[in-house]
Amino acid sequence: MKVLVTRLTGGLDDVELTLEPEGDGFRVSVDGGSHLVEGTVGETTRVRIDARPVEATVRTQGEEIVVELPGGSYRFRLRDPRAPRLKRRAAQEDDARGELHAPMPGLVVEVLAAEGEAVEAGRPVVVVEAMKMQNALVAPLTGRIRSIPVSPGTPVETGQLLLAIAPEDA
């Protein structure tokens, strides 16, 4: 079975995992390597990876899978291979282009502007709900709204374009 996940810790990249039953566990292939994983999975996960004991806590947090090991915490999200691949962008580059991107996964609750409307930098233009909190996102620059590819009720992923503004002097 192939599973595609997005690694959220240490950058945003997609990782393909292949899981195949083997003996009392699974053969897991990832990042060009292959590992035999045997053990029990539960609230506390105790497994042997290539015969080395590993203890971890695995939990879901919203749509994310959080794996906590003695050396750190790692976050992943299952990804539909049909969905477009998203990458983190540098916020300054987005601001200069007049693009507003979702800072985290959530749900668009309200769009406070319309295409063609003039907006001032810093004016709230889109409200996104994430982790039961509503966040008013502001226009990155002064200009005219050129596109709004989302509407209230649209689920969004980290990095997804919410709104684009043509700079005032363009």
C-alpha positions in Angstrom: 0.0 0.0 0.0 1.3 3.4 -0.9 0.6 6.4 1.3 1.5 10.0 0.4 2.1 12.4 3.4 3.2 16.0 3.6 6.1 16.5 6.1 5.2 19.7 8.0 8.2 19.7 10.3 11.4 21.2 8.9 9.9 22.4 5.7 6.9 21.5 3.5 7.6 18.5 1.3 5.8 15.4 0.2 7.0 11.9 1.2 5.7 8.7 -0.3 5.6 5.7 2.0 5.2 2.1 0.9 3.9 -0.3 3.5 4.0 -4.1 2.9 3.2 -6.8 5.5 6.3 -8.8 6.4 6.6 -11.3 9.2 5.0 -9.8 12.4 5.3 -6.3 11.1 5.6 -4.1 8.0 8.3 -3.3 5.5 8.3 0.5 5.2 10.0 2.1 2.3 10.6 5.9 2.5 13.2 8.4 1.2 15.0 5.6 -0.8 15.4 3.4 2.3 13.6 0.3 3.5 13.0 -0.6 7.2 11.3 -3.5 9.0 9.0 -2.2 11.6 7.6 -4.6 14.2 5.8 -4.0 17.5 2.6 -2.5 19.0 0.9 0.7 18.1 -1.3 2.4 20.6 -1.3 5.4 22.9 2.3 4.7 23.4 4.0 3.1 20.4 6.7 0.5 21.1 8.3 -0.8 18.0 11.6 -2.2 16.7 12.8 -0.5 13.5 15.5 -2.8 11.9 15.7 -4.6 15.3 16.4 -1.3 17.3 13.8 -0.5 20.0 12.0 2.8 19.5 9.3 4.3 21.8 7.1 7.1 20.5 3.8 8.8 21.1 1.6 9.1 18.0 -1.5 11.2 18.0 -3.8 13.0 15.7 -4.3 16.7 16.1 -7.0 17.9 13.7 -5.9 16.6 10.3 -2.2 16.3 11.4 -0.4 13.2 12.7 2.1 14.1 15.4 4.9 11.7 16.2 6.9 12.5 19.4 10.2 10.8 19.9 12.8 11.4 22.6 14.8 13.5 20.0 11.9 15.7 18.9 8.4 16.1 17.5 7.4 15.6 13.9 4.2 16.6 12.1 2.6 15.1 9.0 -0.6 15.2 7.1 -2.0 12.6 4.8 -2.2 14.0 1.3 -4.5 13.1 -1.6 -2.2 12.5 -4.6 -4.8 14.2 -6.8 -4.5 17.4 -4.9 -2.1 20.1 -6.1 1.2 20.2 -4.4 1.6 23.1 -2.1 4.9 24.8 -1.0 5.6 27.4 1.6 6.4 30.7 0.1 8.5 33.5 1.5 6.0 36.0 2.9 8.0 39.0 1.6 7.7 37.6 -2.0 4.0 37.2 -1.5 3.6 40.7 -0.2 5.6 42.2 -3.2 3.3 40.3 -5.6 0.2 41.3 -3.8 -0.7 37.7 -3.0 -2.3 36.6 0.3 -1.8 32.9 1.1 -3.3 30.8 3.8 -0.9 30.7 6.7 -2.3 27.3 7.9 -5.0 24.9 7.0 -8.5 26.1 7.8 -11.9 27.1 6.4 -12.7 30.5 4.8 -15.4 32.0 6.9 -15.8 35.4 5.3 -14.5 37.4 2.3 -14.5 41.1 3.2 -13.7 42.5 -0.3 -14.8 42.0 -3.9 -12.9 41.7 -7.1 -12.1 45.1 -8.6 -12.4 46.8 -5.2 -9.6 49.2 -4.1 -8.1 48.2 -0.8 -5.5 49.8 1.6 -2.6 47.8 3.0 -3.5 46.4 6.4 -7.2 46.2 5.7 -8.8 42.9 6.7 -9.9 41.1 3.5 -10.4 37.4 4.3 -11.3 35.6 7.6 -10.0 32.0 7.9 -11.0 29.7 10.8 -8.2 27.4 12.0 -8.1 25.4 15.2 -11.4 26.9 16.3 -10.1 30.5 16.1 -11.0 33.0 13.4 -8.1 34.9 11.9 -8.7 38.1 9.9 -6.0 38.3 7.2 -5.1 41.7 5.9 -4.2 43.1 2.4 -0.4 43.0 2.0 -0.3 46.2 -0.1 -2.5 49.0 -1.4 -4.1 48.3 -4.7 -7.1 46.8 -6.5 -8.4 43.2 -5.9 -7.7 41.3 -9.1 -8.9 37.8 -8.0 -10.4 36.0 -5.1 -10.3 32.2 -5.9 -12.0 31.3 -2.6 -15.4 31.9 -1.1 -17.0 31.4 2.3 -17.0 27.7 3.2 -13.9 26.8 1.1 -11.5 24.6 3.0 -7.9 25.7 2.4 -4.4 24.2 2.9 -1.3 26.0 4.0 0.1 28.1 1.2 -3.1 28.2 -0.8 -3.8 31.5 -2.6 -6.7 33.3 -1.0 -6.6 36.7 -2.8 -4.5 38.6 -5.3 -4.1 42.4 -5.4 -2.7 44.5 -8.3 -0.4 47.1 -6.7 -1.7 50.6 -6.9 1.1 51.8 -9.2 0.7 48.8 -11.6 
